[in-house]
Amino acid sequence: MRRGHILRHEVIVGVERRRFWPDEMKLSILREVGVGGATVTDIALRHDVTRQHIYQWRRQMKDKGLWPEPEGISFLALDAPEQPVTSVPKPDDSSSAEIGFANGRTLRCPPGMSEAEIIQLIRLVETA
């Protein structure tokens, strides 16, 4: 061996595995985030992927138009409700809507929001 040269030995253990994830499977996994308080880390461990996979898939699905982009302000729950919403008020233009969750939290929506917007907001809060 000549002076100044270092010998390098690399050991390959196992076989590299590359899995194919169809869009439907990715979407199914993405929808699990936030359900029952599950974090990205929890879901990644459950499916034997990295957290980066989850974030990358979310970006890919957004680019393909398969994952909704949040519009305007998004409200995030500090902890996910254990039970479904107790009531969904019928919106009107005169007063704000107030929604009570089973965990005791309350969500107030400004006057004039449509029922579809309120339902979308509830889903954002529950899955955040």
DSSP file (Angstrom, degrees, kcal/mol; ACC not computed):
  #  RESIDUE AA STRUCTURE BP1 BP2  ACC     N-H-->O    O-->H-N    N-H-->O    O-->H-N    TCO  KAPPA ALPHA  PHI   PSI    X-CA   Y-CA   Z-CA
    1    1 A M              0   0    0      0, 0.0     2,-0.1     0, 0.0     3,-0.1   0.000 360.0 360.0 360.0 133.5    0.0    0.0    0.0
    2    2 A R    >   -     0   0    0      1,-0.1     3,-1.5     2,-0.0     2,-0.1  -0.455 360.0 -93.9 -78.4 152.8    1.3    3.4   -0.9
    3    3 A R  T 3  S+     0   0    0      1,-0.2    -1,-0.1    -2,-0.1     3,-0.1  -0.397 107.9  24.2 -66.0 137.1    1.7    6.0    1.7
    4    4 A G  T 3  S+     0   0    0      1,-0.3     2,-0.4    -2,-0.1    -1,-0.2   0.348  94.1 112.6  91.0  -6.6   -1.3    8.4    2.0
    5    5 A H    <   -     0   0    0     -3,-1.5     2,-0.5     2,-0.0    -1,-0.3  -0.837  52.2-153.9-101.8 138.3   -3.9    6.0    0.5
    6    6 A I        -     0   0    0     -2,-0.4     2,-0.4    -3,-0.1    -3,-0.0  -0.922  11.4-134.6-112.3 132.0   -6.6    4.6    2.7
    7    7 A L        -     0   0    0     -2,-0.5     2,-0.5     2,-0.0    -2,-0.0  -0.686  21.0-158.7 -82.8 137.0   -8.3    1.3    2.0
    8    8 A R        -     0   0    0     -2,-0.4     2,-0.5     2,-0.0    -2,-0.0  -0.968   7.0-168.0-121.1 129.7  -12.0    1.4    2.3
    9    9 A H        -     0   0    0     -2,-0.5     2,-0.5     2,-0.0    -2,-0.0  -0.968   3.4-165.9-116.8 130.2  -14.2   -1.6    2.8
   10   10 A E        -     0   0    0     -2,-0.5     2,-0.5     2,-0.0    -2,-0.0  -0.956   4.3-157.9-115.9 133.2  -17.9   -1.4    2.4
   11   11 A V        -     0   0    0     -2,-0.5     2,-0.6     2,-0.0    -2,-0.0  -0.939   5.2-153.1-110.7 127.0  -20.2   -4.2    3.7
   12   12 A I        -     0   0    0     -2,-0.5     2,-0.5     3,-0.0    -2,-0.0  -0.889  11.8-169.3-101.9 121.3  -23.7   -4.5    2.2
   13   13 A V        -     0   0    0     -2,-0.6    -2,-0.0     2,-0.0     0, 0.0  -0.945  51.7 -18.2-112.9 123.3  -26.2   -6.0    4.5
   14   14 A G  S    S-     0   0    0     -2,-0.5     2,-0.4     2,-0.1     0, 0.0  -0.149  89.2 -63.5  79.2-175.7  -29.5   -7.1    3.2
   15   15 A V        -     0   0    0     -3,-0.0     2,-0.2     0, 0.0    -1,-0.0  -0.921  47.6-112.4-114.4 134.8  -31.2   -6.1    0.0
   16   16 A E        -     0   0    0     -2,-0.4     2,-0.5     1,-0.1    -2,-0.1  -0.443  35.4-149.9 -63.2 133.3  -32.3   -2.5   -0.8
   17   17 A R        -     0   0    0     -2,-0.2     2,-0.5     2,-0.0    -1,-0.1  -0.925  18.4-179.3-114.0 129.2  -36.1   -2.4   -0.8
   18   18 A R        -     0   0    0     -2,-0.5     2,-0.3     2,-0.0    -2,-0.0  -0.990  12.4-162.5-122.4 123.2  -38.0   -0.1   -2.9
   19   19 A R        -     0   0    0     -2,-0.5     2,-0.5     2,-0.0    -2,-0.0  -0.803  14.4-132.9-107.6 148.8  -41.7   -0.3   -2.6
   20   20 A F        -     0   0    0     -2,-0.3    -2,-0.0     0, 0.0     0, 0.0  -0.876  18.4-164.4 -98.9 127.7  -44.3    1.1   -5.0
   21   21 A W        -     0   0    0     -2,-0.5    -2,-0.0     4,-0.0     5,-0.0  -0.941  12.9-141.3-114.5 110.9  -47.1    3.0   -3.4
   22   22 A P     >  -     0   0    0      0, 0.0     4,-2.3     0, 0.0     3,-0.4  -0.319  27.2-110.5 -64.8 154.9  -50.2    3.6   -5.5
   23   23 A D  H  > S+     0   0    0      1,-0.2     4,-2.9     2,-0.2     5,-0.2   0.869 118.3  56.7 -54.9 -39.5  -51.9    7.0   -5.1
   24   24 A E  H  > S+     0   0    0      1,-0.2     4,-2.1     2,-0.2    -1,-0.2   0.901 108.7  46.5 -61.5 -40.1  -54.9    5.4   -3.4
   25   25 A M  H  > S+     0   0    0     -3,-0.4     4,-2.3     2,-0.2    -1,-0.2   0.912 112.1  50.4 -67.9 -42.5  -52.7    3.9   -0.8
   26   26 A K  H  X S+     0   0    0     -4,-2.3     4,-2.9     1,-0.2    -2,-0.2   0.931 111.4  48.4 -60.1 -45.7  -50.8    7.2   -0.3
   27   27 A L  H  X S+     0   0    0     -4,-2.9     4,-2.2     1,-0.2    -1,-0.2   0.902 109.9  52.3 -62.2 -41.2  -54.1    9.0    0.1
   28   28 A S  H  X S+     0   0    0     -4,-2.1     4,-0.6    -5,-0.2    -1,-0.2   0.917 112.4  45.1 -60.0 -44.3  -55.3    6.5    2.6
   29   29 A I  H >X S+     0   0    0     -4,-2.3     3,-1.1     1,-0.2     4,-0.5   0.914 111.3  52.9 -67.0 -43.1  -52.2    6.8    4.7
   30   30 A L  H >< S+     0   0    0     -4,-2.9     3,-1.1     1,-0.3    -2,-0.2   0.868 103.4  57.9 -60.2 -37.1  -52.3   10.6    4.5
   31   31 A R  H 3< S+     0   0    0     -4,-2.2    -1,-0.3     1,-0.2    -2,-0.2   0.691  94.9  66.7 -68.8 -17.3  -55.9   10.7    5.8
   32   32 A E  H X< S+     0   0    0     -3,-1.1     3,-1.5    -4,-0.6     6,-0.3   0.744  75.4 102.6 -74.9 -23.0  -54.8    8.8    8.9
   33   33 A V  T << S+     0   0    0     -3,-1.1     6,-0.2    -4,-0.5     3,-0.1  -0.442  92.5  11.6 -64.4 126.2  -52.8   11.8   10.1
   34   34 A G  T >  S+     0   0    0      4,-2.9     3,-1.6     1,-0.3     2,-0.4   0.150  90.8 129.0  94.2 -18.9  -54.7   13.6   12.8
   35   35 A V  G X  S-     0   0    0     -3,-1.5     3,-1.4     1,-0.3    -1,-0.3  -0.577  90.5  -5.5 -74.3 123.6  -57.3   10.9   13.3
   36   36 A G  G 3  S-     0   0    0     -2,-0.4    -1,-0.3    45,-0.3    46,-0.1   0.730 131.9 -61.2  64.7  21.4  -57.5   10.1   17.0
   37   37 A G  G <  S+     0   0    0     -3,-1.6    -1,-0.3    89,-0.3    -2,-0.2   0.570  88.0 162.5  83.8   9.0  -54.6   12.5   17.6
   38   38 A A    <   -     0   0    0     -3,-1.4    -4,-2.9    -6,-0.3    -1,-0.2  -0.432  25.3-148.3 -66.7 131.4  -52.2   10.4   15.4
   39   39 A T     >  -     0   0    0     -6,-0.2     4,-2.3    -2,-0.2     5,-0.2  -0.425  29.0-102.4 -92.5 170.7  -49.1   12.4   14.4
   40   40 A V  H  > S+     0   0    0      1,-0.2     4,-2.6     2,-0.2     5,-0.2   0.899 125.5  52.7 -58.1 -40.7  -47.1   12.2   11.2
   41   41 A T  H  > S+     0   0    0      2,-0.2     4,-2.5     1,-0.2    -1,-0.2   0.920 107.6  50.8 -62.0 -44.5  -44.5   10.2   13.2
   42   42 A D  H  > S+     0   0    0      1,-0.2     4,-2.3     2,-0.2    -2,-0.2   0.927 113.4  44.6 -58.0 -46.5  -47.1    7.8   14.4
   43   43 A I  H  X S+     0   0    0     -4,-2.3     4,-1.8     2,-0.2    -1,-0.2   0.891 111.3  53.2 -68.7 -40.0  -48.4    7.1   10.9
   44   44 A A  H  <>S+     0   0    0     -4,-2.6     5,-2.5    -5,-0.2     4,-0.4   0.929 111.9  45.7 -60.8 -45.1  -44.9    6.8    9.5
   45   45 A L  H ><5S+     0   0    0     -4,-2.5     3,-1.0     1,-0.2    -2,-0.2   0.908 109.7  55.0 -63.1 -42.2  -44.0    4.2   12.1
   46   46 A R  H 3<5S+     0   0    0     -4,-2.3    -1,-0.2     1,-0.2    -2,-0.2   0.848 117.2  35.5 -59.7 -35.5  -47.3    2.3   11.6
   47   47 A H  T 3<5S-     0   0    0     -4,-1.8    -1,-0.2    -5,-0.1    -2,-0.2   0.298 110.3-117.2-105.4   8.6  -46.6    2.0    7.8
   48   48 A D  T < 5S+     0   0    0     -3,-1.0     2,-0.3    -4,-0.4    -3,-0.2   0.914  75.1 116.8  56.5  47.9  -42.9    1.5    8.1
   49   49 A V      < -     0   0    0     -5,-2.5    -1,-0.2    -6,-0.1     2,-0.2  -0.835  67.4 -99.3-130.7 171.6  -42.0    4.7    6.1
   50   50 A T    >>  -     0   0    0     -2,-0.3     4,-1.2     1,-0.1     3,-0.5  -0.533  29.2-115.1 -88.7 161.7  -40.2    7.9    7.1
   51   51 A R  H 3> S+     0   0    0      1,-0.2     4,-2.1     2,-0.2     5,-0.2   0.872 117.4  62.9 -59.5 -35.4  -41.9   11.1    8.0
   52   52 A Q  H 3> S+     0   0    0      1,-0.2     4,-3.0     2,-0.2    -1,-0.2   0.857  96.4  57.8 -60.1 -35.0  -40.4   12.6    4.9
   53   53 A H  H <> S+     0   0    0     -3,-0.5     4,-3.2     2,-0.2    -1,-0.2   0.942 105.8  49.9 -57.5 -46.5  -42.4   10.1    2.8
   54   54 A I  H  X S+     0   0    0     -4,-1.2     4,-2.3     1,-0.2    -2,-0.2   0.935 114.0  43.9 -59.1 -48.6  -45.6   11.5    4.4
   55   55 A Y  H  X S+     0   0    0     -4,-2.1     4,-2.0     2,-0.2    -1,-0.2   0.901 115.0  49.3 -65.1 -40.3  -44.6   15.1    3.6
   56   56 A Q  H  X S+     0   0    0     -4,-3.0     4,-2.7    -5,-0.2    -2,-0.2   0.917 111.0  49.6 -65.1 -43.1  -43.4   14.2    0.1
   57   57 A W  H  X S+     0   0    0     -4,-3.2     4,-3.0    -5,-0.2     5,-0.2   0.903 108.6  53.1 -62.6 -41.0  -46.6   12.3   -0.6
   58   58 A R  H  X S+     0   0    0     -4,-2.3     4,-2.1    -5,-0.2    -1,-0.2   0.924 111.3  46.2 -60.0 -43.9  -48.7   15.2    0.6
   59   59 A R  H  X S+     0   0    0     -4,-2.0     4,-2.4     2,-0.2    -2,-0.2   0.917 113.1  49.8 -64.4 -43.7  -46.9   17.5   -1.8
   60   60 A Q  H  X S+     0   0    0     -4,-2.7     4,-1.9     1,-0.2    -2,-0.2   0.920 111.1  48.7 -60.9 -44.5  -47.2   15.0   -4.7
   61   61 A M  H  <>S+     0   0    0     -4,-3.0     5,-2.9     1,-0.2     6,-1.1   0.872 110.7  51.0 -66.5 -36.2  -50.9   14.6   -4.1
   62   62 A K  H ><5S+     0   0    0     -4,-2.1     3,-1.0     4,-0.2    -1,-0.2   0.920 109.1  51.3 -63.8 -43.6  -51.4   18.4   -4.0
   63   63 A D  H 3<5S+     0   0    0     -4,-2.4    -2,-0.2     1,-0.3    -1,-0.2   0.849 111.6  47.2 -62.4 -34.0  -49.5   18.7   -7.2
   64   64 A K  T 3<5S-     0   0    0     -4,-1.9    -1,-0.3    -5,-0.2    -2,-0.2   0.516 115.9-116.3 -84.0  -5.8  -51.8   16.1   -8.8
   65   65 A G  T < 5S+     0   0    0     -3,-1.0    -3,-0.2    -4,-0.5    -2,-0.1   0.687  87.3 112.6  78.7  18.2  -54.9   17.9   -7.5
   66   66 A L      < +     0   0    0     -5,-2.9    -4,-0.2    -6,-0.2    -5,-0.1   0.554  67.3  56.5 -98.9 -10.3  -55.8   14.9   -5.3
   67   67 A W  S    S-     0   0    0     -6,-1.1    -2,-0.2    -9,-0.1    -1,-0.1  -0.988  91.7-113.9-124.0 129.4  -55.1   16.6   -1.9
   68   68 A P        -     0   0    0      0, 0.0    -6,-0.1     0, 0.0    -2,-0.1  -0.336  19.4-135.7 -68.2 138.5  -57.0   19.8   -1.0
   69   69 A E        -     0   0    0     -7,-0.1     2,-0.1    -2,-0.1     0, 0.0  -0.774  30.1-112.2 -84.3 132.1  -55.0   23.0   -0.6
   70   70 A P        -     0   0    0      0, 0.0     2,-0.5     0, 0.0     4,-0.1  -0.456  31.1-142.0 -65.5 138.0  -56.1   24.9    2.5
   71   71 A E        -     0   0    0      2,-0.2     0, 0.0    -2,-0.1     0, 0.0  -0.868  53.8 -35.3-104.5 133.5  -57.9   28.1    1.6
   72   72 A G  S    S+     0   0    0     -2,-0.5     2,-0.3     2,-0.1     0, 0.0  -0.283 118.6   6.6  62.3-138.3  -57.4   31.2    3.6
   73   73 A I        -     0   0    0      2,-0.0     2,-0.4     1,-0.0    -2,-0.2  -0.589  66.8-156.8 -81.3 136.4  -57.0   30.8    7.3
   74   74 A S        -     0   0    0     -2,-0.3     2,-0.5    -4,-0.1    -2,-0.1  -0.953   5.2-148.2-113.2 134.3  -56.7   27.3    8.7
   75   75 A F        -     0   0    0     -2,-0.4     2,-0.4    46,-0.1    53,-0.1  -0.884  14.0-155.5-100.9 129.5  -57.6   26.6   12.3
   76   76 A L        -     0   0    0     -2,-0.5     2,-0.2    51,-0.1    49,-0.1  -0.881  12.3-127.6-110.0 136.5  -55.6   23.8   13.9
   77   77 A A        -     0   0    0     48,-0.6     3,-0.2    -2,-0.4    49,-0.0  -0.543   4.7-145.8 -77.1 142.4  -56.8   21.8   16.9
   78   78 A L  S    S+     0   0    0      1,-0.3     2,-0.3    -2,-0.2    -1,-0.1   0.839  90.8   4.2 -75.0 -33.9  -54.5   21.5   19.9
   79   79 A D  S    S-     0   0    0     -3,-0.0    -1,-0.3     0, 0.0    49,-0.1  -0.981  88.7-106.9-147.7 145.4  -55.7   18.0   20.4
   80   80 A A        -     0   0    0     -2,-0.3    46,-0.1    -3,-0.2     2,-0.1  -0.432  38.7-107.4 -74.2 142.4  -58.1   16.0   18.3
   81   81 A P        -     0   0    0      0, 0.0   -45,-0.3     0, 0.0    -1,-0.1  -0.415  16.5-146.2 -67.9 143.0  -61.7   15.4   19.6
   82   82 A E  S    S+     0   0    0     -2,-0.1    -2,-0.0     2,-0.1    19,-0.0   0.745  83.4  35.3 -81.0 -23.5  -62.3   11.9   20.8
   83   83 A Q  S    S-     0   0    0      1,-0.1    19,-0.5     0, 0.0    20,-0.2  -0.856  96.8 -89.1-126.8 162.3  -66.0   12.0   19.7
   84   84 A P        -     0   0    0      0, 0.0    18,-0.4     0, 0.0    -1,-0.1  -0.114  60.6 -70.9 -66.6 168.5  -67.7   13.6   16.7
   85   85 A V        -     0   0    0     16,-0.1    16,-0.2     1,-0.1     3,-0.1  -0.304  38.2-141.9 -58.2 138.6  -69.1   17.1   16.7
   86   86 A T  S    S+     0   0    0     14,-1.8     2,-0.3     1,-0.2    -1,-0.1   0.802  76.8   0.7 -77.8 -28.6  -72.2   17.5   18.9
   87   87 A S        -     0   0    0     13,-0.7    13,-0.3     2,-0.0    -1,-0.2  -0.985  51.2-151.2-158.8 148.2  -74.0   19.9   16.7
   88   88 A V        -     0   0    0     -2,-0.3    11,-0.1    -3,-0.1    31,-0.0  -0.962  30.0-140.3-119.5 110.8  -73.6   21.7   13.4
   89   89 A P        -     0   0    0      0, 0.0     8,-0.1     0, 0.0    29,-0.1  -0.323  17.0-113.9 -71.4 152.3  -75.6   25.0   13.4
   90   90 A K        -     0   0    0      1,-0.0     2,-0.1    -2,-0.0    24,-0.0  -0.774  41.0-128.1 -81.3 117.2  -77.5   26.2   10.4
   91   91 A P        +     0   0    0      0, 0.0     2,-0.3     0, 0.0    24,-0.1  -0.356  31.4 176.8 -70.8 145.9  -75.7   29.4    9.4
   92   92 A D        -     0   0    0      3,-0.5    20,-1.2    22,-0.1     3,-0.3  -0.909  39.3-113.5-137.3 171.0  -77.4   32.7    8.9
   93   93 A D  S    S+     0   0    0     -2,-0.3     3,-0.1    18,-0.2    -1,-0.0   0.570 104.1  63.2 -82.6  -7.8  -76.2   36.1    8.0
   94   94 A S  S    S+     0   0    0      1,-0.1     2,-0.3    17,-0.0    -1,-0.2   0.759 106.1  21.7 -93.5 -24.3  -77.1   37.7   11.4
   95   95 A S  S    S-     0   0    0     -3,-0.3    -3,-0.5    15,-0.1    17,-0.4  -0.941  79.6 -98.5-142.1 162.8  -74.9   35.9   13.9
   96   96 A S        -     0   0    0     -2,-0.3     2,-0.4    15,-0.2    -3,-0.0  -0.443  39.3-115.8 -77.6 154.5  -71.8   33.9   14.1
   97   97 A A  E     -A  109   0A   0     12,-1.7    12,-3.1    13,-0.2     2,-0.5  -0.725  25.0-161.0 -90.3 139.3  -71.9   30.1   14.2
   98   98 A E  E     -A  108   0A   0     -2,-0.4     2,-0.5    10,-0.2    10,-0.2  -0.987   4.2-167.1-123.9 126.1  -70.7   28.3   17.3
   99   99 A I  E     -A  107   0A   0      8,-3.2     8,-2.7    -2,-0.5     2,-0.5  -0.951   7.0-152.5-118.4 125.4  -69.8   24.6   17.2
  100  100 A G  E     -A  106   0A   0     -2,-0.5   -14,-1.8   -13,-0.3   -13,-0.7  -0.840   8.9-153.4 -99.2 130.8  -69.3   22.6   20.3
  101  101 A F    >   -     0   0    0      4,-2.9     3,-2.1    -2,-0.5   -16,-0.1  -0.668  27.9-113.8 -98.3 156.8  -67.0   19.6   20.2
  102  102 A A  T 3  S+     0   0    0    -19,-0.5    -1,-0.1   -18,-0.4   -17,-0.1   0.758 114.5  62.0 -60.9 -26.0  -67.3   16.5   22.5
  103  103 A N  T 3  S-     0   0    0    -20,-0.2    -1,-0.3     2,-0.1     3,-0.1   0.390 122.8-102.1 -84.0   6.0  -63.9   17.4   24.2
  104  104 A G  S <  S+     0   0    0     -3,-2.1    -2,-0.1     1,-0.3     2,-0.1   0.318  79.9 131.1  95.3  -8.7  -65.3   20.7   25.4
  105  105 A R        -     0   0    0     -5,-0.1    -4,-2.9     1,-0.0     2,-0.4  -0.434  43.3-148.8 -77.5 153.9  -63.7   23.0   22.7
  106  106 A T  E     -A  100   0A   0     -6,-0.2     2,-0.5    -2,-0.1    -6,-0.2  -0.978   5.1-158.8-126.9 137.8  -65.8   25.5   20.8
  107  107 A L  E     -A   99   0A   0     -8,-2.7    -8,-3.2    -2,-0.4     2,-0.5  -0.970   8.0-160.7-116.5 125.9  -65.3   26.8   17.3
  108  108 A R  E     -A   98   0A   0     -2,-0.5   -10,-0.2   -10,-0.2    -2,-0.0  -0.924   4.4-163.7-110.3 129.0  -66.8   30.1   16.3
  109  109 A C  E     -A   97   0A   0    -12,-3.1   -12,-1.7    -2,-0.5     3,-0.1  -0.869  25.6-108.6-110.4 143.1  -67.3   30.9   12.6
  110  110 A P    >   -     0   0    0      0, 0.0     3,-1.2     0, 0.0   -13,-0.2  -0.244  46.5 -84.2 -67.4 157.8  -68.0   34.4   11.3
  111  111 A P  T 3  S+     0   0    0      0, 0.0   -18,-0.2     0, 0.0   -15,-0.2  -0.252 109.9  33.4 -59.3 147.3  -71.4   35.4   10.0
  112  112 A G  T 3  S+     0   0    0    -20,-1.2     2,-0.2   -17,-0.4   -19,-0.1   0.408  76.0 141.8  90.5  -2.3  -72.2   34.5    6.4
  113  113 A M    <   -     0   0    0     -3,-1.2    -1,-0.3   -21,-0.2     2,-0.1  -0.527  50.2-123.4 -72.8 139.1  -70.3   31.3    6.1
  114  114 A S     >  -     0   0    0     -2,-0.2     4,-2.2     1,-0.1     5,-0.2  -0.344  21.1-110.6 -76.2 163.3  -72.0   28.6    4.0
  115  115 A E  H  > S+     0   0    0      1,-0.2     4,-2.6     2,-0.2     5,-0.2   0.890 120.1  54.2 -60.5 -39.7  -72.8   25.2    5.5
  116  116 A A  H  > S+     0   0    0      1,-0.2     4,-2.3     2,-0.2    -1,-0.2   0.894 108.1  49.1 -62.3 -40.4  -70.2   23.7    3.1
  117  117 A E  H  > S+     0   0    0      2,-0.2     4,-2.3     1,-0.2    -1,-0.2   0.893 111.2  49.7 -66.4 -39.1  -67.5   26.1    4.4
  118  118 A I  H  X S+     0   0    0     -4,-2.2     4,-2.4     2,-0.2    -2,-0.2   0.923 111.2  48.4 -65.5 -43.7  -68.4   25.3    8.0
  119  119 A I  H  X S+     0   0    0     -4,-2.6     4,-2.3     1,-0.2    -2,-0.2   0.907 111.3  50.6 -63.1 -41.4  -68.2   21.5    7.3
  120  120 A Q  H  X S+     0   0    0     -4,-2.3     4,-2.2     1,-0.2    -1,-0.2   0.906 110.4  49.9 -62.2 -41.3  -64.9   22.0    5.6
  121  121 A L  H  X S+     0   0    0     -4,-2.3     4,-2.5     2,-0.2    -2,-0.2   0.901 109.0  51.7 -63.8 -42.1  -63.6   24.0    8.6
  122  122 A I  H  X S+     0   0    0     -4,-2.4     4,-2.6     1,-0.2    -2,-0.2   0.926 110.4  48.9 -60.4 -44.6  -64.8   21.2   11.0
  123  123 A R  H  X S+     0   0    0     -4,-2.3     4,-2.0     1,-0.2    -2,-0.2   0.892 110.2  51.2 -63.8 -39.4  -62.9   18.6    8.9
  124  124 A L  H  X S+     0   0    0     -4,-2.2     4,-1.0     2,-0.2   -47,-0.3   0.922 112.3  46.5 -62.0 -43.9  -59.7   20.8    8.9
  125  125 A V  H  < S+     0   0    0     -4,-2.5   -48,-0.6     1,-0.2     3,-0.4   0.911 113.4  48.5 -65.4 -42.6  -59.9   21.1   12.7
  126  126 A E  H  < S+     0   0    0     -4,-2.6   -89,-0.3     1,-0.2    -1,-0.2   0.826 118.2  39.0 -69.2 -31.3  -60.5   17.4   13.2
  127  127 A T  H  <        0   0    0     -4,-2.0    -1,-0.2     1,-0.2    -2,-0.2   0.470 360.0 360.0-100.0  -1.6  -57.7   16.2   11.0
  128  128 A A     <        0   0    0     -4,-1.0    -1,-0.2    -3,-0.4   -94,-0.2   0.497 360.0 360.0 -72.1 360.0  -55.1   18.9   11.8
